[in-house]
Amino acid sequence: MSDSRHSSEWRVAVIGGGVAGMSAACALAEAGFRVQLVERRGYLGGRASSYLHPGVNEVIDNCQHVLFGCCTNLIGFYRRVGALQRIHWSSGMTMIEPGTGRRSPLGPSKIGLVGLPAPLHALPKLIAAKAFTRADKLALARAFRALLRPIPPDTTQDVASWLKRQGQTTGAIERFWRLVIASALNADLDSIALPYAAKVVRELFMNSAEAGRMGMSTVPLSELYAGAAEFLRGRGSDVIFNANVESANWDGVKEQWSVTTRDGMIAADFLVLALPFEATAKLVATMPPAEGAAKLAAQIERHEHWPICSVHLWFDREITDMEHAILLDRELHWMYNKGRLQPWRKTRGSYLELLVSASRSFAALTREQAIEKALDELAEFFPEASRAKLIKAAVVKEVRATFGVPPGIDAARPGAVSPWPNCFLAGDWTATGWPSTMESAARSGHLAAEAVCKAAGAQRKFLEPDLKPRGLMRLVKQGAGNREERTP
Ligand SMILES: Cc1cc2nc3c(=O)[nH]c(=O)nc-3n(C[C@H](O)[C@H](O)[C@H](O)COP(=O)(O)OP(=O)(O)OC[C@H]3O[C@@H](n4cnc5c(N)ncnc54)[C@H](O)[C@@H]3O)c2cc1C
């Protein structure tokens, strides 16, 4: 549908106030559309949000969320709503071993003031890493070299079998591939399609130091988005909180959507469904029959959830001076020193958040068991934890944290255009080429906003370009692009 109306006369209802919905809504408001962002909760952020935890009387993040320099669309969204200056950037990560507490920093190196050209920038620290044996390092070098070659996007290979073919050692698999890569993708190695793992390794360790730097919010996540609500209101748009959308109907005569919540009805010319896959399935089941609806339902059926658990601990004293760490060889995977990352909290003692990715067995523990396990393991990395007094603790289990990216999943990720007129899809699980991340959500929001503009007869570009590979990686990618794609 397109007519001569100015964009300010078009009404758009964006359902879902997560990163996908906020990015779509803000982009469309910037383009002049009148947007209503409809969110079932009383705050924005969806899975990447914070809330007052009644058990500890603290505002905690649903879970620590990190971004990387390569997350250009998320960064673009943060910039649009004034949140970027609240992100603290860190150029490296440190692996730490239980028992000895031995540390192995990873990340870019400089010679004097000059950074090494990509992909060599990460090499000196990898060579020096005590966490890896010589055989592990040779194995990692072999795998990285293989990733300089193109990977067919539709390969049916999973990472576990590819690693086997690359002759990876147990140390390289357990301490790098399982801990760093599989936990970033939040799934087991045999449930991850090779192109997704290749993307993570290239962006975090190979393409450039800028792409691999890690960003963390210095404020609770939902506070980051205060600017999004202001951005919308300042442009004649709005956010409707505590409004669970129960159904959506298309009136073919008026050419408009009506969206029903418990409190009433919202009319719109365009609809953007920015929901997780399971909520999308529920809502589209209420919509009128449409060609392609069965295919979409079948695509959604193929998606699977993976859990993430976090244990939040407050101690009477400092346990470590580190801001964050990768914890080797135990069930805990990551430590974030929230007291240091968010100094405004003025925590007496310290506040640590410990993360366990993709572990269904940890998710099955009771609260008490999870805290006990976390305390035991933490003391193996930071002995001060065994001497400190635990003041309070919270456990957050997200069993529907992320969707998996097994081989063949791309066929189950729909684009922004839906089977219904003037209705568009967004959400991290849609076709973005990215795994289940805030970047995927922001990309999907920008793609859906572009699709709305196109349907309204206005061409707008919101998708942010990818960061260009630097140094030797520029040559590698150009060369690779000209070669016939084949499985390495
Ligand atoms: C524990 C955990 C840790 C994570 N760690 C990271 C990380 O470190 N880095 C990273 O990049 N990503 C991470 N992720 C993934 C990231 O949070 C998601 O990929 C991203 O936030 C998804 O955004 P979204 O907008 O697509 O979906 P959601 O965030 O799920 O947003 C959907 C919104 O729709 C609302 N909604 C649902 N149904 C309705 C309805 N019927 N009516 C109205 N509103 C509705 C929901 O309340 C929600 O606000 C993590 C996720 C979890 C859970």
The ligand as an SDF file (V2000), in Angstrom:
LIG
                    3D

 53 58  0  0  0  0  0  0  0  0999 V2000
   19.8080  -14.1390   30.4980 C   0  0  0  0  0  0  0  0  0  0  0  0
   20.1050  -13.5400   29.1500 C   0  0  0  0  0  0  0  0  0  0  0  0
   21.3970  -13.1110   28.8440 C   0  0  0  0  0  0  0  0  0  0  0  0
   21.6770  -12.5770   27.5890 C   0  0  0  0  0  0  0  0  0  0  0  0
   22.9200  -12.0730   27.3190 N   0  0  0  0  0  0  0  0  0  0  0  0
   23.1180  -11.3820   26.1750 C   0  0  0  0  0  0  0  0  0  0  0  0
   24.3300  -10.6820   25.9630 C   0  0  0  0  0  0  0  0  0  0  0  0
   25.2270  -10.6650   26.8030 O   0  0  0  0  0  0  0  0  0  0  0  0
   24.4740   -9.9890   24.7930 N   0  0  0  0  0  0  0  0  0  0  0  0
   23.4900   -9.9630   23.8470 C   0  0  0  0  0  0  0  0  0  0  0  0
   23.6760   -9.2860   22.8250 O   0  0  0  0  0  0  0  0  0  0  0  0
   22.3340  -10.6270   24.0280 N   0  0  0  0  0  0  0  0  0  0  0  0
   22.1220  -11.3350   25.1550 C   0  0  0  0  0  0  0  0  0  0  0  0
   20.9310  -11.9620   25.3680 N   0  0  0  0  0  0  0  0  0  0  0  0
   19.9470  -12.0150   24.2650 C   0  0  0  0  0  0  0  0  0  0  0  0
   19.1850  -10.7080   24.1510 C   0  0  0  0  0  0  0  0  0  0  0  0
   18.6310  -10.3500   25.4070 O   0  0  0  0  0  0  0  0  0  0  0  0
   18.0540  -10.8870   23.1480 C   0  0  0  0  0  0  0  0  0  0  0  0
   18.5680  -11.4100   21.9450 O   0  0  0  0  0  0  0  0  0  0  0  0
   17.3660   -9.5720   22.8190 C   0  0  0  0  0  0  0  0  0  0  0  0
   17.1640   -8.7910   23.9610 O   0  0  0  0  0  0  0  0  0  0  0  0
   16.0340   -9.8870   22.1410 C   0  0  0  0  0  0  0  0  0  0  0  0
   15.3180   -8.6960   21.9070 O   0  0  0  0  0  0  0  0  0  0  0  0
   13.9000   -8.7530   21.1900 P   0  0  0  0  0  0  0  0  0  0  0  0
   13.4020   -7.3690   21.1600 O   0  0  0  0  0  0  0  0  0  0  0  0
   14.0170   -9.4980   19.9110 O   0  0  0  0  0  0  0  0  0  0  0  0
   12.9810   -9.6750   22.1190 O   0  0  0  0  0  0  0  0  0  0  0  0
   12.5290   -9.4360   23.7060 P   0  0  0  0  0  0  0  0  0  0  0  0
   13.6470   -8.8020   24.3930 O   0  0  0  0  0  0  0  0  0  0  0  0
   12.0460  -10.7400   24.1240 O   0  0  0  0  0  0  0  0  0  0  0  0
   11.3690   -8.3750   23.5340 O   0  0  0  0  0  0  0  0  0  0  0  0
   10.0490   -8.7300   23.2780 C   0  0  0  0  0  0  0  0  0  0  0  0
    9.1260   -7.8290   24.0860 C   0  0  0  0  0  0  0  0  0  0  0  0
    7.7750   -8.1300   23.7450 O   0  0  0  0  0  0  0  0  0  0  0  0
    6.9810   -8.0780   24.9300 C   0  0  0  0  0  0  0  0  0  0  0  0
    5.7970   -8.8820   24.6600 N   0  0  0  0  0  0  0  0  0  0  0  0
    5.7010  -10.2190   24.5400 C   0  0  0  0  0  0  0  0  0  0  0  0
    4.4320  -10.5720   24.2290 N   0  0  0  0  0  0  0  0  0  0  0  0
    3.7170   -9.4240   24.1560 C   0  0  0  0  0  0  0  0  0  0  0  0
    2.3670   -9.1400   23.8540 C   0  0  0  0  0  0  0  0  0  0  0  0
    1.4830  -10.1020   23.5380 N   0  0  0  0  0  0  0  0  0  0  0  0
    1.9640   -7.8410   23.8860 N   0  0  0  0  0  0  0  0  0  0  0  0
    2.8330   -6.8430   24.1770 C   0  0  0  0  0  0  0  0  0  0  0  0
    4.1330   -7.0690   24.4610 N   0  0  0  0  0  0  0  0  0  0  0  0
    4.5680   -8.3370   24.4340 C   0  0  0  0  0  0  0  0  0  0  0  0
    7.9070   -8.6400   25.9920 C   0  0  0  0  0  0  0  0  0  0  0  0
    7.4930   -8.2510   27.2960 O   0  0  0  0  0  0  0  0  0  0  0  0
    9.2400   -8.0260   25.5880 C   0  0  0  0  0  0  0  0  0  0  0  0
    9.4530   -6.7790   26.2010 O   0  0  0  0  0  0  0  0  0  0  0  0
   20.6450  -12.5190   26.6100 C   0  0  0  0  0  0  0  0  0  0  0  0
   19.3570  -12.9400   26.9230 C   0  0  0  0  0  0  0  0  0  0  0  0
   19.0820  -13.4190   28.1880 C   0  0  0  0  0  0  0  0  0  0  0  0
   17.6710  -13.7890   28.5240 C   0  0  0  0  0  0  0  0  0  0  0  0
  1  2  1  0
  2  3  1  0
  2 52  2  0
  3  4  2  0
  4  5  1  0
  4 50  1  0
  5  6  2  0
  6  7  1  0
  6 13  1  0
  7  8  2  0
  7  9  1  0
  9 10  1  0
 10 11  2  0
 10 12  1  0
 12 13  2  0
 13 14  1  0
 14 15  1  0
 14 50  1  0
 15 16  1  0
 16 17  1  0
 16 18  1  0
 18 19  1  0
 18 20  1  0
 20 21  1  0
 20 22  1  0
 22 23  1  0
 23 24  1  0
 24 25  2  0
 24 26  1  0
 24 27  1  0
 27 28  1  0
 28 29  2  0
 28 30  1  0
 28 31  1  0
 31 32  1  0
 32 33  1  0
 33 34  1  0
 33 48  1  0
 34 35  1  0
 35 36  1  0
 35 46  1  0
 36 37  1  0
 36 45  1  0
 37 38  2  0
 38 39  1  0
 39 40  1  0
 39 45  2  0
 40 41  1  0
 40 42  2  0
 42 43  1  0
 43 44  2  0
 44 45  1  0
 46 47  1  0
 46 48  1  0
 48 49  1  0
 50 51  2  0
 51 52  1  0
 52 53  1  0
M  END
$$$$
